[in-house]
C-alpha cells in the first residue's frame, strides 16, 4: 500500500514539474526560447530538450525498455549538445518529443514496482545497480532542478515567475524594485561589517 502511495505521489510531482518546465516557454518569441542567457549558454528550449533526453534514458535503457525515439549518443549528452536546440530543431518538435517521452516514462512507471531492478551504465559502481524508486527520485530531482533554472531564465526575459499559470500574479514593478533595494541594502550592510 505504501509503495503505491509513494509511486503515485512521486509520479504526480514529476507530472506537475514537467508542466512547469514547459510553461516557461509559453508566450515567448522563438529567439527568446533559444537564446543563451548565461555565460555557459543555458537557454529555455535547451533545458526542455535536455530533460526529455534524461527522462527517456532513465525510464528506458535503465529498465530494458528503450525509448522508441532515436536518442543522441550518451557521450553527446556529456558534451552538452543536448542543452541547446539547433536551427533545424523546432520548438514544437522538441515539446512533442518531451510529451512522447512522458508517455513512455509513465508506461515504465506503471508497469514496474518501485523495487524493480535497473542498471544505470553511466553511474559508477556499485551504484549502477539500482531500482525504480531511486531512478524516479533522481529524474524528479533533475526535472525540479532544471525547472528552477527555467524559472530564473524566464524572469530575466520578461519578469514572469512561478511554477504554474494558475498561481501567477501580476507583476508589480514598484514592489519588486522596493524589495530588491531592501535585499541590496542588507547585502551591502552585511558586507561592510564582515571582514
C-alpha positions in Angstrom: 0.0 0.0 0.0 2.8 2.5 0.9 4.6 1.6 -2.3 1.6 2.5 -4.5 1.1 5.7 -2.5 4.8 6.6 -2.9 4.8 5.8 -6.6 1.6 7.8 -7.2 3.0 10.8 -5.2 6.3 10.8 -7.0 4.7 10.4 -10.4 2.3 13.2 -9.6 5.1 15.5 -8.7 7.0 14.6 -11.8 4.0 15.4 -13.9 3.5 18.7 -12.2 7.1 19.7 -12.7 7.2 18.6 -16.3 4.3 21.0 -16.9 6.0 23.8 -15.0 9.1 23.4 -17.2 7.1 23.6 -20.4 5.1 26.6 -19.1 8.2 28.6 -19.1 8.1 28.6 -22.9 4.6 29.9 -23.2 4.1 33.2 -25.0 7.8 33.7 -25.8 9.2 34.5 -29.2 11.3 31.8 -30.9 14.5 33.7 -30.2 13.8 34.1 -26.5 13.3 30.3 -26.1 16.6 29.6 -27.7 19.0 32.4 -26.8 21.8 31.8 -24.3 21.0 33.6 -21.1 24.1 32.6 -19.0 27.8 32.5 -19.7 27.5 28.8 -20.3 24.7 29.1 -22.9 21.8 27.9 -20.7 18.5 28.5 -22.5 14.9 27.6 -22.0 14.4 25.3 -25.0 17.7 23.5 -24.4 16.6 22.8 -20.8 13.4 21.1 -22.2 15.4 19.1 -24.7 17.9 18.0 -22.0 15.3 16.9 -19.5 13.4 15.0 -22.3 16.6 13.1 -23.1 17.4 12.4 -19.5 14.0 11.1 -18.8 14.0 9.0 -22.0 17.3 7.3 -21.0 16.4 6.7 -17.3 13.0 5.2 -17.8 14.1 3.5 -21.0 17.6 2.0 -21.1 17.9 1.6 -17.4 15.0 -0.9 -17.2 15.5 -2.6 -20.6 12.6 -0.6 -22.1 14.4 1.6 -24.6 12.8 4.7 -25.9 11.0 4.3 -29.2 12.6 7.6 -30.1 16.1 7.9 -31.5 18.3 9.4 -28.8 21.7 11.1 -29.2 24.7 9.2 -28.0 25.3 9.4 -24.3 28.7 10.9 -25.0 26.9 13.8 -26.7 24.9 14.4 -23.6 28.2 14.7 -21.6 29.4 17.3 -24.1 26.3 19.4 -23.5 25.0 19.1 -27.1 21.5 18.2 -25.7 21.4 21.6 -23.8 20.5 23.7 -26.8 18.4 23.4 -30.0 19.9 23.5 -33.4 18.4 25.7 -36.1 16.9 22.6 -37.6 15.1 21.5 -34.5 11.7 23.2 -33.9 10.2 24.2 -30.6 7.1 22.1 -31.4 9.3 19.1 -32.3 11.2 19.3 -29.0 8.0 19.7 -27.0 6.3 16.8 -28.8 9.4 14.6 -28.2 9.2 15.5 -24.5 5.5 14.7 -24.3 6.0 11.4 -26.1 8.8 10.7 -23.6 6.3 11.3 -20.8 4.1 8.6 -22.2 6.9 6.1 -22.4 8.2 7.0 -18.9 4.7 6.8 -17.4 4.3 3.3 -19.0 7.5 2.2 -17.4 6.5 3.6 -14.0 3.0 1.9 -14.3 4.5 -1.4 -15.4 7.1 -1.8 -12.7 7.1 -2.0 -8.9 9.2 0.6 -7.0 11.8 -2.1 -6.2 12.2 -3.2 -9.9 15.9 -3.6 -10.6 17.6 -1.4 -13.1 21.1 -0.7 -14.2 22.5 2.8 -15.0 25.6 2.1 -17.1 26.8 5.7 -16.8 26.8 5.6 -13.0 29.9 4.4 -11.2 29.8 1.0 -9.4 28.5 0.0 -7.0 25.7 2.5 -7.5 24.9 1.5 -11.1 22.6 -1.3 -9.9 19.5 0.5 -8.7 15.7 0.3 -8.7 12.7 2.3 -10.0 12.3 4.2 -6.7 15.9 5.6 -6.9 15.5 6.4 -10.6 12.2 8.1 -10.1 13.5 10.3 -7.4 16.6 11.1 -9.4 14.6 12.1 -12.5 12.2 14.1 -10.3 15.2 15.9 -8.8 16.7 16.6 -12.3 13.3 18.0 -13.5 12.9 20.2 -10.5 16.4 21.5 -10.7 16.0 22.5 -14.4 12.5 23.9 -13.9 14.1 26.2 -11.3 16.8 27.2 -13.8 14.0 27.9 -16.3 12.1 30.0 -13.7 15.1 32.3 -13.3 15.8 32.4 -17.0 12.1 33.3 -17.7 12.2 36.0 -15.1 15.3 37.5 -16.8 13.4 37.7 -20.1 10.1 39.3 -19.1 9.8 39.2 -15.3 7.3 36.3 -15.2 7.8 33.9 -12.3 6.1 31.0 -10.7 5.5 27.3 -11.1 2.1 27.3 -12.8 -0.1 29.7 -14.7 -2.9 29.5 -12.2 -0.6 30.8 -9.4 0.9 33.6 -11.4 0.4 37.1 -10.0 0.5 40.3 -12.0 4.0 41.9 -12.0 4.2 44.9 -9.6 7.4 46.6 -10.7 7.4 49.1 -7.9 7.0 46.4 -5.2 9.8 44.4 -6.9 12.1 47.3 -7.0 11.5 48.1 -3.4 12.1 44.5 -2.3 15.3 44.4 -4.4 16.5 47.6 -2.8 15.9 46.1 0.6 17.9 43.0 -0.2 20.7 45.1 -1.7 20.9 47.3 1.3 21.1 44.3 3.6 23.8 42.7 1.5 25.9 45.9 1.5 25.4 46.4 5.2 26.5 42.8 5.9 29.5 43.1 3.6 30.7 46.3 5.3 30.7 44.8 8.8 32.3 41.5 8.0 36.0 41.2 7.1 
